[in-house]
């Protein structure tokens, strides 16, 4: 069972796992709820997204 309130460490773990595999909907929702109240975790999520996009662009650049 998923706790309704999670720590920043748990939110980070879920966010990073989402990069490698499909995280269950309940965990994603709890993470998003946490991010609505935690500016540090929102910032971290934006940084992870930026790194993912930069990596994708780099792969396109090196293949082309």
HTML snippet that shows the backbone in 3Dmol.js (N, CA, C, O; Angstrom):
<script src="https://3Dmol.org/build/3Dmol-min.js"></script>
<div id="view" style="width:600px;height:400px;position:relative"></div>
<script>
const pdb = `
ATOM      1  N   UNK A   1       0.845  -1.189   0.000  1.00  0.00           N
ATOM      2  CA  UNK A   1       0.000   0.000   0.000  1.00  0.00           C
ATOM      3  C   UNK A   1       0.884   1.244   0.000  1.00  0.00           C
ATOM      4  O   UNK A   1       1.901   1.290   0.693  1.00  0.00           O
ATOM      5  N   UNK A   2       0.505   2.218  -0.755  1.00  0.00           N
ATOM      6  CA  UNK A   2       1.255   3.465  -0.883  1.00  0.00           C
ATOM      7  C   UNK A   2       0.809   4.447   0.200  1.00  0.00           C
ATOM      8  O   UNK A   2      -0.384   4.631   0.440  1.00  0.00           O
ATOM      9  N   UNK A   3       1.792   5.071   0.844  1.00  0.00           N
ATOM     10  CA  UNK A   3       1.482   6.080   1.846  1.00  0.00           C
ATOM     11  C   UNK A   3       0.986   7.338   1.142  1.00  0.00           C
ATOM     12  O   UNK A   3       1.494   7.679   0.074  1.00  0.00           O
ATOM     13  N   UNK A   4       0.006   8.033   1.712  1.00  0.00           N
ATOM     14  CA  UNK A   4      -0.492   9.255   1.071  1.00  0.00           C
ATOM     15  C   UNK A   4       0.522  10.402   1.104  1.00  0.00           C
ATOM     16  O   UNK A   4       0.455  11.313   0.279  1.00  0.00           O
ATOM     17  N   UNK A   5       1.452  10.358   2.047  1.00  0.00           N
ATOM     18  CA  UNK A   5       2.448  11.411   2.158  1.00  0.00           C
ATOM     19  C   UNK A   5       3.824  10.749   2.149  1.00  0.00           C
ATOM     20  O   UNK A   5       4.070   9.806   2.902  1.00  0.00           O
ATOM     21  N   UNK A   6       4.716  11.247   1.295  1.00  0.00           N
ATOM     22  CA  UNK A   6       6.038  10.643   1.175  1.00  0.00           C
ATOM     23  C   UNK A   6       7.111  11.694   1.430  1.00  0.00           C
ATOM     24  O   UNK A   6       6.845  12.896   1.409  1.00  0.00           O
ATOM     25  N   UNK A   7       8.319  11.220   1.668  1.00  0.00           N
ATOM     26  CA  UNK A   7       9.452  12.117   1.903  1.00  0.00           C
ATOM     27  C   UNK A   7      10.074  12.530   0.568  1.00  0.00           C
ATOM     28  O   UNK A   7       9.758  11.966  -0.479  1.00  0.00           O
ATOM     29  N   UNK A   8      10.943  13.501   0.625  1.00  0.00           N
ATOM     30  CA  UNK A   8      11.667  13.938  -0.575  1.00  0.00           C
ATOM     31  C   UNK A   8      12.511  12.789  -1.132  1.00  0.00           C
ATOM     32  O   UNK A   8      12.615  12.624  -2.347  1.00  0.00           O
ATOM     33  N   UNK A   9      13.107  12.004  -0.249  1.00  0.00           N
ATOM     34  CA  UNK A   9      13.926  10.873  -0.681  1.00  0.00           C
ATOM     35  C   UNK A   9      13.078   9.873  -1.468  1.00  0.00           C
ATOM     36  O   UNK A   9      13.513   9.367  -2.503  1.00  0.00           O
ATOM     37  N   UNK A  10      11.877   9.591  -0.981  1.00  0.00           N
ATOM     38  CA  UNK A  10      10.989   8.661  -1.686  1.00  0.00           C
ATOM     39  C   UNK A  10      10.522   9.240  -3.020  1.00  0.00           C
ATOM     40  O   UNK A  10      10.436   8.522  -4.015  1.00  0.00           O
ATOM     41  N   UNK A  11      10.223  10.538  -3.039  1.00  0.00           N
ATOM     42  CA  UNK A  11       9.798  11.185  -4.282  1.00  0.00           C
ATOM     43  C   UNK A  11      10.916  11.130  -5.322  1.00  0.00           C
ATOM     44  O   UNK A  11      10.659  10.897  -6.503  1.00  0.00           O
ATOM     45  N   UNK A  12      12.145  11.344  -4.884  1.00  0.00           N
ATOM     46  CA  UNK A  12      13.305  11.278  -5.777  1.00  0.00           C
ATOM     47  C   UNK A  12      13.476   9.871  -6.336  1.00  0.00           C
ATOM     48  O   UNK A  12      13.730   9.693  -7.527  1.00  0.00           O
ATOM     49  N   UNK A  13      13.335   8.872  -5.464  1.00  0.00           N
ATOM     50  CA  UNK A  13      13.463   7.477  -5.897  1.00  0.00           C
ATOM     51  C   UNK A  13      12.421   7.148  -6.968  1.00  0.00           C
ATOM     52  O   UNK A  13      12.747   6.527  -7.980  1.00  0.00           O
ATOM     53  N   UNK A  14      11.184   7.559  -6.752  1.00  0.00           N
ATOM     54  CA  UNK A  14      10.112   7.290  -7.720  1.00  0.00           C
ATOM     55  C   UNK A  14      10.397   8.003  -9.037  1.00  0.00           C
ATOM     56  O   UNK A  14      10.245   7.419 -10.111  1.00  0.00           O
ATOM     57  N   UNK A  15      10.809   9.263  -8.952  1.00  0.00           N
ATOM     58  CA  UNK A  15      11.098  10.040 -10.161  1.00  0.00           C
ATOM     59  C   UNK A  15      12.203   9.384 -10.980  1.00  0.00           C
ATOM     60  O   UNK A  15      12.085   9.283 -12.202  1.00  0.00           O
ATOM     61  N   UNK A  16      13.265   8.939 -10.332  1.00  0.00           N
ATOM     62  CA  UNK A  16      14.376   8.316 -11.051  1.00  0.00           C
ATOM     63  C   UNK A  16      14.008   6.935 -11.578  1.00  0.00           C
ATOM     64  O   UNK A  16      14.463   6.550 -12.655  1.00  0.00           O
ATOM     65  N   UNK A  17      13.206   6.193 -10.852  1.00  0.00           N
ATOM     66  CA  UNK A  17      12.745   4.892 -11.343  1.00  0.00           C
ATOM     67  C   UNK A  17      11.881   5.060 -12.577  1.00  0.00           C
ATOM     68  O   UNK A  17      11.871   4.197 -13.455  1.00  0.00           O
ATOM     69  N   UNK A  18      11.164   6.158 -12.648  1.00  0.00           N
ATOM     70  CA  UNK A  18      10.295   6.429 -13.794  1.00  0.00           C
ATOM     71  C   UNK A  18      11.108   6.583 -15.081  1.00  0.00           C
ATOM     72  O   UNK A  18      10.568   6.416 -16.175  1.00  0.00           O
ATOM     73  N   UNK A  19      12.387   6.897 -14.961  1.00  0.00           N
ATOM     74  CA  UNK A  19      13.257   6.995 -16.133  1.00  0.00           C
ATOM     75  C   UNK A  19      13.571   5.617 -16.707  1.00  0.00           C
ATOM     76  O   UNK A  19      13.795   5.488 -17.910  1.00  0.00           O
ATOM     77  N   UNK A  20      13.591   4.584 -15.861  1.00  0.00           N
ATOM     78  CA  UNK A  20      14.008   3.251 -16.274  1.00  0.00           C
ATOM     79  C   UNK A  20      12.861   2.281 -16.532  1.00  0.00           C
ATOM     80  O   UNK A  20      12.990   1.352 -17.329  1.00  0.00           O
ATOM     81  N   UNK A  21      11.752   2.502 -15.861  1.00  0.00           N
ATOM     82  CA  UNK A  21      10.635   1.569 -15.986  1.00  0.00           C
ATOM     83  C   UNK A  21       9.328   2.316 -15.738  1.00  0.00           C
ATOM     84  O   UNK A  21       9.329   3.466 -15.298  1.00  0.00           O
ATOM     85  N   UNK A  22       8.225   1.652 -16.026  1.00  0.00           N
ATOM     86  CA  UNK A  22       6.927   2.248 -15.766  1.00  0.00           C
ATOM     87  C   UNK A  22       6.606   2.099 -14.277  1.00  0.00           C
ATOM     88  O   UNK A  22       6.539   0.989 -13.750  1.00  0.00           O
ATOM     89  N   UNK A  23       6.413   3.218 -13.626  1.00  0.00           N
ATOM     90  CA  UNK A  23       6.080   3.232 -12.208  1.00  0.00           C
ATOM     91  C   UNK A  23       4.558   3.164 -12.085  1.00  0.00           C
ATOM     92  O   UNK A  23       3.850   3.817 -12.851  1.00  0.00           O
ATOM     93  N   UNK A  24       4.048   2.386 -11.136  1.00  0.00           N
ATOM     94  CA  UNK A  24       2.594   2.288 -10.975  1.00  0.00           C
ATOM     95  C   UNK A  24       1.932   3.656 -10.786  1.00  0.00           C
ATOM     96  O   UNK A  24       2.522   4.574 -10.216  1.00  0.00           O
ATOM     97  N   UNK A  25       0.727   3.767 -11.267  1.00  0.00           N
ATOM     98  CA  UNK A  25      -0.013   5.024 -11.222  1.00  0.00           C
ATOM     99  C   UNK A  25      -0.096   5.589  -9.811  1.00  0.00           C
ATOM    100  O   UNK A  25       0.084   6.793  -9.623  1.00  0.00           O
ATOM    101  N   UNK A  26      -0.362   4.760  -8.827  1.00  0.00           N
ATOM    102  CA  UNK A  26      -0.497   5.242  -7.450  1.00  0.00           C
ATOM    103  C   UNK A  26       0.785   5.933  -6.980  1.00  0.00           C
ATOM    104  O   UNK A  26       0.725   6.980  -6.334  1.00  0.00           O
ATOM    105  N   UNK A  27       1.936   5.356  -7.299  1.00  0.00           N
ATOM    106  CA  UNK A  27       3.212   5.967  -6.899  1.00  0.00           C
ATOM    107  C   UNK A  27       3.440   7.284  -7.628  1.00  0.00           C
ATOM    108  O   UNK A  27       3.906   8.257  -7.034  1.00  0.00           O
ATOM    109  N   UNK A  28       3.108   7.314  -8.923  1.00  0.00           N
ATOM    110  CA  UNK A  28       3.278   8.561  -9.677  1.00  0.00           C
ATOM    111  C   UNK A  28       2.388   9.667  -9.119  1.00  0.00           C
ATOM    112  O   UNK A  28       2.809  10.820  -9.033  1.00  0.00           O
ATOM    113  N   UNK A  29       1.171   9.323  -8.745  1.00  0.00           N
ATOM    114  CA  UNK A  29       0.253  10.326  -8.200  1.00  0.00           C
ATOM    115  C   UNK A  29       0.736  10.859  -6.856  1.00  0.00           C
ATOM    116  O   UNK A  29       0.664  12.061  -6.601  1.00  0.00           O
ATOM    117  N   UNK A  30       1.227   9.969  -5.999  1.00  0.00           N
ATOM    118  CA  UNK A  30       1.750  10.402  -4.698  1.00  0.00           C
ATOM    119  C   UNK A  30       2.970  11.297  -4.904  1.00  0.00           C
ATOM    120  O   UNK A  30       3.137  12.291  -4.198  1.00  0.00           O
ATOM    121  N   UNK A  31       3.826  10.946  -5.875  1.00  0.00           N
ATOM    122  CA  UNK A  31       5.000  11.764  -6.161  1.00  0.00           C
ATOM    123  C   UNK A  31       4.578  13.151  -6.646  1.00  0.00           C
ATOM    124  O   UNK A  31       5.127  14.161  -6.204  1.00  0.00           O
ATOM    125  N   UNK A  32       3.608  13.197  -7.548  1.00  0.00           N
ATOM    126  CA  UNK A  32       3.146  14.494  -8.060  1.00  0.00           C
ATOM    127  C   UNK A  32       2.495  15.335  -6.971  1.00  0.00           C
ATOM    128  O   UNK A  32       2.663  16.554  -6.934  1.00  0.00           O
ATOM    129  N   UNK A  33       1.758  14.685  -6.094  1.00  0.00           N
ATOM    130  CA  UNK A  33       1.167  15.402  -4.971  1.00  0.00           C
ATOM    131  C   UNK A  33       2.267  15.990  -4.096  1.00  0.00           C
ATOM    132  O   UNK A  33       2.168  17.138  -3.661  1.00  0.00           O
ATOM    133  N   UNK A  34       3.302  15.220  -3.839  1.00  0.00           N
ATOM    134  CA  UNK A  34       4.434  15.711  -3.046  1.00  0.00           C
ATOM    135  C   UNK A  34       5.085  16.911  -3.741  1.00  0.00           C
ATOM    136  O   UNK A  34       5.415  17.905  -3.094  1.00  0.00           O
ATOM    137  N   UNK A  35       5.265  16.814  -5.052  1.00  0.00           N
ATOM    138  CA  UNK A  35       5.911  17.895  -5.789  1.00  0.00           C
ATOM    139  C   UNK A  35       5.094  19.186  -5.754  1.00  0.00           C
ATOM    140  O   UNK A  35       5.656  20.276  -5.857  1.00  0.00           O
ATOM    141  N   UNK A  36       3.798  19.074  -5.611  1.00  0.00           N
ATOM    142  CA  UNK A  36       2.960  20.277  -5.538  1.00  0.00           C
ATOM    143  C   UNK A  36       3.257  21.088  -4.283  1.00  0.00           C
ATOM    144  O   UNK A  36       3.045  22.300  -4.255  1.00  0.00           O
ATOM    145  N   UNK A  37       3.744  20.422  -3.255  1.00  0.00           N
ATOM    146  CA  UNK A  37       4.019  21.121  -1.996  1.00  0.00           C
ATOM    147  C   UNK A  37       5.505  21.319  -1.735  1.00  0.00           C
ATOM    148  O   UNK A  37       5.867  21.996  -0.773  1.00  0.00           O
ATOM    149  N   UNK A  38       6.370  20.751  -2.559  1.00  0.00           N
ATOM    150  CA  UNK A  38       7.815  20.800  -2.298  1.00  0.00           C
ATOM    151  C   UNK A  38       8.546  21.426  -3.491  1.00  0.00           C
ATOM    152  O   UNK A  38       8.689  20.802  -4.542  1.00  0.00           O
ATOM    153  N   UNK A  39       8.995  22.640  -3.313  1.00  0.00           N
ATOM    154  CA  UNK A  39       9.664  23.341  -4.414  1.00  0.00           C
ATOM    155  C   UNK A  39      11.002  22.691  -4.762  1.00  0.00           C
ATOM    156  O   UNK A  39      11.413  22.723  -5.922  1.00  0.00           O
ATOM    157  N   UNK A  40      11.683  22.109  -3.791  1.00  0.00           N
ATOM    158  CA  UNK A  40      12.962  21.449  -4.076  1.00  0.00           C
ATOM    159  C   UNK A  40      12.761  20.243  -4.989  1.00  0.00           C
ATOM    160  O   UNK A  40      13.545  20.029  -5.914  1.00  0.00           O
ATOM    161  N   UNK A  41      11.730  19.465  -4.740  1.00  0.00           N
ATOM    162  CA  UNK A  41      11.475  18.290  -5.579  1.00  0.00           C
ATOM    163  C   UNK A  41      10.982  18.700  -6.970  1.00  0.00           C
ATOM    164  O   UNK A  41      11.279  18.022  -7.953  1.00  0.00           O
ATOM    165  N   UNK A  42      10.242  19.787  -7.059  1.00  0.00           N
ATOM    166  CA  UNK A  42       9.838  20.298  -8.384  1.00  0.00           C
ATOM    167  C   UNK A  42      11.072  20.700  -9.180  1.00  0.00           C
ATOM    168  O   UNK A  42      11.184  20.400 -10.368  1.00  0.00           O
ATOM    169  N   UNK A  43      11.998  21.383  -8.510  1.00  0.00           N
ATOM    170  CA  UNK A  43      13.234  21.813  -9.166  1.00  0.00           C
ATOM    171  C   UNK A  43      14.043  20.598  -9.618  1.00  0.00           C
ATOM    172  O   UNK A  43      14.567  20.582 -10.732  1.00  0.00           O
ATOM    173  N   UNK A  44      14.145  19.592  -8.771  1.00  0.00           N
ATOM    174  CA  UNK A  44      14.881  18.383  -9.122  1.00  0.00           C
ATOM    175  C   UNK A  44      14.233  17.698 -10.327  1.00  0.00           C
ATOM    176  O   UNK A  44      14.939  17.226 -11.219  1.00  0.00           O
ATOM    177  N   UNK A  45      12.909  17.639 -10.362  1.00  0.00           N
ATOM    178  CA  UNK A  45      12.197  17.025 -11.491  1.00  0.00           C
ATOM    179  C   UNK A  45      12.490  17.782 -12.788  1.00  0.00           C
ATOM    180  O   UNK A  45      12.663  17.170 -13.842  1.00  0.00           O
ATOM    181  N   UNK A  46      12.545  19.106 -12.707  1.00  0.00           N
ATOM    182  CA  UNK A  46      12.878  19.902 -13.901  1.00  0.00           C
ATOM    183  C   UNK A  46      14.307  19.618 -14.347  1.00  0.00           C
ATOM    184  O   UNK A  46      14.571  19.537 -15.546  1.00  0.00           O
ATOM    185  N   UNK A  47      15.229  19.466 -13.404  1.00  0.00           N
ATOM    186  CA  UNK A  47      16.619  19.167 -13.739  1.00  0.00           C
ATOM    187  C   UNK A  47      16.744  17.796 -14.400  1.00  0.00           C
ATOM    188  O   UNK A  47      17.481  17.641 -15.374  1.00  0.00           O
ATOM    189  N   UNK A  48      16.035  16.811 -13.879  1.00  0.00           N
ATOM    190  CA  UNK A  48      16.059  15.468 -14.471  1.00  0.00           C
ATOM    191  C   UNK A  48      15.494  15.521 -15.894  1.00  0.00           C
ATOM    192  O   UNK A  48      16.034  14.896 -16.807  1.00  0.00           O
ATOM    193  N   UNK A  49      14.414  16.264 -16.071  1.00  0.00           N
ATOM    194  CA  UNK A  49      13.811  16.390 -17.405  1.00  0.00           C
ATOM    195  C   UNK A  49      14.790  17.072 -18.368  1.00  0.00           C
ATOM    196  O   UNK A  49      14.920  16.653 -19.519  1.00  0.00           O
ATOM    197  N   UNK A  50      15.466  18.101 -17.911  1.00  0.00           N
ATOM    198  CA  UNK A  50      16.449  18.805 -18.739  1.00  0.00           C
ATOM    199  C   UNK A  50      17.580  17.865 -19.149  1.00  0.00           C
ATOM    200  O   UNK A  50      18.004  17.874 -20.304  1.00  0.00           O
ATOM    201  N   UNK A  51      18.068  17.058 -18.213  1.00  0.00           N
ATOM    202  CA  UNK A  51      19.145  16.115 -18.516  1.00  0.00           C
ATOM    203  C   UNK A  51      18.673  15.049 -19.517  1.00  0.00           C
ATOM    204  O   UNK A  51      19.417  14.669 -20.422  1.00  0.00           O
ATOM    205  N   UNK A  52      17.443  14.575 -19.350  1.00  0.00           N
ATOM    206  CA  UNK A  52      16.897  13.578 -20.274  1.00  0.00           C
ATOM    207  C   UNK A  52      16.802  14.153 -21.689  1.00  0.00           C
ATOM    208  O   UNK A  52      17.169  13.490 -22.659  1.00  0.00           O
ATOM    209  N   UNK A  53      16.312  15.379 -21.800  1.00  0.00           N
ATOM    210  CA  UNK A  53      16.190  16.027 -23.114  1.00  0.00           C
ATOM    211  C   UNK A  53      17.561  16.309 -23.719  1.00  0.00           C
ATOM    212  O   UNK A  53      17.757  16.133 -24.921  1.00  0.00           O
ATOM    213  N   UNK A  54      18.511  16.746 -22.890  1.00  0.00           N
ATOM    214  CA  UNK A  54      19.861  17.019 -23.392  1.00  0.00           C
ATOM    215  C   UNK A  54      20.508  15.734 -23.894  1.00  0.00           C
ATOM    216  O   UNK A  54      21.181  15.739 -24.925  1.00  0.00           O
ATOM    217  N   UNK A  55      20.309  14.633 -23.173  1.00  0.00           N
ATOM    218  CA  UNK A  55      20.849  13.349 -23.614  1.00  0.00           C
ATOM    219  C   UNK A  55      20.251  12.906 -24.940  1.00  0.00           C
ATOM    220  O   UNK A  55      20.959  12.384 -25.801  1.00  0.00           O
ATOM    221  N   UNK A  56      18.954  13.113 -25.105  1.00  0.00           N
ATOM    222  CA  UNK A  56      18.291  12.747 -26.357  1.00  0.00           C
ATOM    223  C   UNK A  56      18.828  13.600 -27.512  1.00  0.00           C
ATOM    224  O   UNK A  56      19.067  13.090 -28.606  1.00  0.00           O
ATOM    225  N   UNK A  57      19.016  14.892 -27.263  1.00  0.00           N
ATOM    226  CA  UNK A  57      19.563  15.768 -28.310  1.00  0.00           C
ATOM    227  C   UNK A  57      20.991  15.361 -28.666  1.00  0.00           C
ATOM    228  O   UNK A  57      21.368  15.354 -29.838  1.00  0.00           O
ATOM    229  N   UNK A  58      21.777  15.025 -27.655  1.00  0.00           N
ATOM    230  CA  UNK A  58      23.156  14.616 -27.901  1.00  0.00           C
ATOM    231  C   UNK A  58      23.196  13.349 -28.754  1.00  0.00           C
ATOM    232  O   UNK A  58      24.008  13.243 -29.673  1.00  0.00           O
ATOM    233  N   UNK A  59      22.322  12.391 -28.450  1.00  0.00           N
ATOM    234  CA  UNK A  59      22.287  11.154 -29.249  1.00  0.00           C
ATOM    235  C   UNK A  59      21.910  11.465 -30.693  1.00  0.00           C
ATOM    236  O   UNK A  59      22.469  10.863 -31.610  1.00  0.00           O
ATOM    237  N   UNK A  60      20.982  12.383 -30.919  1.00  0.00           N
ATOM    238  CA  UNK A  60      20.607  12.769 -32.275  1.00  0.00           C
ATOM    239  C   UNK A  60      21.779  13.449 -32.981  1.00  0.00           C
ATOM    240  O   UNK A  60      22.031  13.202 -34.160  1.00  0.00           O
ATOM    241  N   UNK A  61      22.482  14.298 -32.260  1.00  0.00           N
ATOM    242  CA  UNK A  61      23.608  15.029 -32.825  1.00  0.00           C
ATOM    243  C   UNK A  61      24.734  14.081 -33.228  1.00  0.00           C
ATOM    244  O   UNK A  61      25.309  14.224 -34.306  1.00  0.00           O
ATOM    245  N   UNK A  62      25.050  13.117 -32.372  1.00  0.00           N
ATOM    246  CA  UNK A  62      26.163  12.218 -32.662  1.00  0.00           C
ATOM    247  C   UNK A  62      25.825  11.177 -33.710  1.00  0.00           C
ATOM    248  O   UNK A  62      26.733  10.632 -34.337  1.00  0.00           O
ATOM    249  N   UNK A  63      24.541  10.877 -33.923  1.00  0.00           N
ATOM    250  CA  UNK A  63      24.134   9.906 -34.929  1.00  0.00           C
ATOM    251  C   UNK A  63      23.967  10.556 -36.302  1.00  0.00           C
ATOM    252  O   UNK A  63      24.030   9.881 -37.330  1.00  0.00           O
ATOM    253  N   UNK A  64      23.759  11.841 -36.308  1.00  0.00           N
ATOM    254  CA  UNK A  64      23.453  12.531 -37.573  1.00  0.00           C
ATOM    255  C   UNK A  64      24.608  13.086 -38.225  1.00  0.00           C
ATOM    256  O   UNK A  64      24.485  13.688 -39.291  1.00  0.00           O
TER     257      UNK A  64
END
`;
const viewer = $3Dmol.createViewer("view");
viewer.addModel(pdb, "pdb");
viewer.setStyle({}, {cartoon: {color: "spectrum"}});
viewer.zoomTo();
viewer.render();
</script>
